[in-house]
């Protein structure tokens, strides 16, 4: 199998590349622009493999994308390249529209041009897998779950840009016949996670005995999925999914943000006890604009149709994650010192005077 992975130096993308190259033995071309959240160090385990190639390029660069297809001759595309941080989308939406919407359009057109001239057997086998988010569905009430039939209701610039890209992918299937698949996942976590997101940010702050500010009342609910379970789901969908279908991928682990922060504190207290509970570092701060109250995914379709199921519980996955960060300061410390130190993002102008550091809740 020869696969182009876009965004393969990001958090989920690098986990996918490690899985495909190291465990499945597939030939992979990783295309990544190398933005602030990309990190080639995350690919260290496979960087020297003969079945791995890297191309630094922007998916908005049509010429570069067409050349990549012609030179690599892929059997499939797994499209993960995206701007993904909700708070950054509030502060600066233009990059989200450019990469997530226009970039997806460029990639679809490059895929279509390549796919159209393939021999019949290769045309039938080709797949374009678009990786998206549960945030396109908006906010749930006190109960219920997102299913593949849930109406789209994006509430942030980030989720609106991803919803737009989802619709583009579906339209290219209906209009041109491009053999596409779409997945919408819940919040990912695990090793190599850029420290602007909830779990790594809280974890590193707690390790350093810094405050752990939490949005609002901390009762917003997110559904958690261990990243290595997610990439196995993506591979399963690529291999066995029905063309034109959407599959929701979740770990069956919806949890209040405050509970997540408390569990990180308790785990660290167990691994590195020093007499003062880290829960004492928790501080409640003003909420984020447009903060969705609750997400929860029903993954029944992928479980019953394709036989995938999350292997990690939240407790086992979080313990694995905490241990990894404790043992791999070589990876995260340069990011904390040179790229992102934990300052708050996504403040509206009227709120920015507080200057407080807040914890983000997006995947």
C-alpha positions, -999 to +999 in steps of 0.1 A: +000+000+000+013+034-010-003+063+010+000+100+011-006+113+046-011+151+049-002+167+082+019+137+091+042+158+114+012+168+136-001+150+167-025+125+151-007+125+118+026+115+133+009+087+152-006+075+120+027+076+101+044+057+129+017+031+127+016+027+089+054+027+084+065+009+115+036-016+121+019-020+088+050-017+065+032+006+041+050+031+019+042+066+032+047+100+018+042+125+046+033+160+033+035+187+060+039+224+059+057+223+093+037+249+112+042+257+149+023+225+159+043+202+136+073+184+150+096+161+130+109+148+163+076+129+166+087+109+136+121+099+150+111+062+153+105+059+116+125+087+100+152+064+087+129+037+074+132+030+036+093+030+033+090+066+046+094+098+027+088+134+038+078+164+017+077+199+032+049+216+013+016+235+018-015+217+007-027+250-007+001+248-033-016+232-062+015+226-083+033+209-054+003+187-047+000+176-084+037+168-085+035+148-053+008+126-068+025+121-101+059+112-085+047+091-056+017+073-073-003+067-042-031+040-037-048+063-012-047+097+005-053+101+043-059+138+047-052+151+083-035+185+075-055+212+093-053+241+117-070+226+147-068+248+179-101+264+187-087+293+207-063+302+178-093+301+154-110+327+176-080+350+176-070+344+139-096+327+117-080+334+083-054+306+085-082+281+094-102+290+063-071+289+041-058+256+052-089+237+062-112+248+034-090+260+005-063+235+012-088+206+012-102+219-022-067+219-037-061+184-024-094+171-037-087+185-072-052+171-072-066+137-062-093+139-088-069+147-116-046+118-106-075+094-101-092+102-133-063+088-154-055+057-134-061+023-150-096+009-142-084-015-115-064+012-097-093+037-100-116+012-083-091+006-055-082+043-048-095+060-017-095+095-003-100+095+035-108+129+051-102+131+088-125+155+107-139+162+141-170+158+162-170+196+167-188+200+134-220+188+151-221+216+176-231+212+213-252+184+228-277+188+256-275+169+289-279+135+272-276+119+238-247+112+214-235+124+181-242+099+153-234+100+116-270+114+110-266+143+135-271+177+117-241+199+114-241+230+137-206+243+140-200+271+167-164+282+162-143+293+133-124+261+136-155+238+136-170+259+108-139+254+086-139+217+093-176+214+085-169+232+052-142+208+043-164+178+052-191+191+027-165+196+000-153+160+003-189+147+001-196+169-029-166+157-048-179+121-043-214+130-054-204+152-083-173+136-097-174+101-082-142+104-063-141+075-039-140+092-005-144+083+031-150+107+061-143+102+098-153+125+126-134+118+158-137+128+194-109+145+214-076+127+210-049+124+236-016+105+241+021+108+236+036+135+213+006+159+219+015+196+213+012+213+247-015+239+238-042+213+243-059+204+276-042+172+287-006+180+279-009+216+290-024+206+324+001+178+328+031+200+321+018+228+343+012+204+371+046+189+367+061+224+371+037+234+399+021+261+379-016+271+382-041+249+364-067+274+352-100+258+340-126+275+318-159+284+334-173+259+359-152+230+344-184+210+336-180+211+299-179+175+286-155+161+260-153+125+247-118+111+249-100+088+224-064+075+228-045+085+196-032+051+189-067+037+189-077+064+165-051+057+139-060+020+140-096+031+133-085+053+104-066+024+089-096+001+093-119+027+076-094+031+047-092-007+042-128-017+048-151+013+049-179+018+024-171+045-002-191+077+004-198+069+040-190+087+072-178+069+104-178+085+138-147+074+159-149+077+197-135+060+227-168+058+247-152+081+274-172+113+278-159+132+308-162+167+324-131+188+319-127+193+356-126+155+362-099+152+335-078+178+353-083+161+387-073+127+373-041+142+359-033+157+393-039+124+411-018+104+386+011+128+390+008+127+428+011+090+425+041+091+402+059+120+418+045+126+454+058+156+472+033+161+500+011+188+484-019+176+463-017+191+428-055+196+429-047+227+449-033+242+418-067+243+400-081+277+394-115+286+377-113+314+352-137+331+327-150+309+300-140+309+263-164+326+238-188+301+222-176+272+244-196+241+234-211+225+265-210+188+257-196+164+231-202+126+231-198+103+201-217+071+194-192+048+176-217+020+170-214+022+132-176+016+130-178-010+157-205-031+141-197-026+104-159-026+105-151-044+138-130-016+153-132-009+190-111+013+212-086-008+232-076+018+258-099+029+286-095+066+296-078+055+328-052+032+311-047+057+283-042+086+306-017+067+328+003+057+296+003+094+286+014+107+319+043+082+321+054+091+286+056+128+294+075+121+326+101+101+306+104+122+275+113+158+284+136+158+254+105+160+232+083+185+251+108+208+269+120+226+237+083+233+227+076+248+261+107+269+260+107+281+224+073+276+208+044+277+233+048+284+270+011+281+280-002+317+275-038+321+269-051+322+233-085+330+219-094+360+241-117+386+226-103+421+228-125+431+257-112+401+277-075+403+269-067+428+297-068+400+323-037+383+307-046+350+324-034+317+311-063+293+304-066+257+295-080+248+261-104+220+257-102+211+220-088+178+208 
